[in-house]
Amino acid sequence: MIRAIGLFSLALLTAQSAPGDMVPPPGGLQMQQGYQHRRRIPTIDTRRGVIWKDGGPRIDYEIDFNGLTIRGFDAPGASTIWKTSVTPINGAPRTIVFDDNADSVVMTSGEYVRFWATNVKSRRDLAEVLLMMMTYNL
């Protein structure tokens, strides 16, 4: 009986993870050409996923309905080259940080959303990452 419940739970988790591969990115985020999206299995109050381009940038995201401020903001182990903030019309404030390794960008939108882009190697990569991040609607 316990084994049957375990197999059922495993089948349920597998069935739940497959649709995540096919869903669009959250918040109406508009992906640039060549990028793919995969949503991870959500927890009770958090949605996570990844957007990537083969051989290019990778953007991990976390939408935490309890707020991100309790866990901090910047990428671990990195110092900041620049940090800027903007509040779009009818939008949540956004803060963008670029690290001193020149290959990571972190953006928060309001208190609930964080995007962390890595492997940002060129100006084109940076432009694509920032454009995608800025299209997110909270």
C-alpha positions, 0 to 999 in steps of 0.5 A: 500500500505504501509503495503504491502511494509512493508510485502514485506521488511520483507519477503525479510529480512527473505529470505536474512537471511536464506542463511546466515546459510548455507554459509561457514565461510569467508576467507577460515577459517577452522573450527575445529570439532564440531563448527558451523557457522552463518553469520549475515545479512551484512551491506553496508561495514561490514560482521559479523558472529559467530562461536561456539561450544555448551558448548565451545568457541564462536567466533564473527567476523567482517570484516569492509572494512572501517577499524577497527582502528577507533573503537579500538582493545581490548575487553572492560573492560579487561586488557591484559595478553599478546599480540603478532603479526606475519605476515604470508608469503603472509598474512596480519599482525595478532595481538593476545591479551589474556585478564586477565580474561583468557577466551577471545582472540581477533585477528585482521588480517590486518586493516579490520578483527577482531575475538573476542573469548569468553568462552575460558576455557581450553588449548584445547579451546585456541588451537582450537580458535587460529587454526581457527583464523589463517586459515583466509585469507584476 
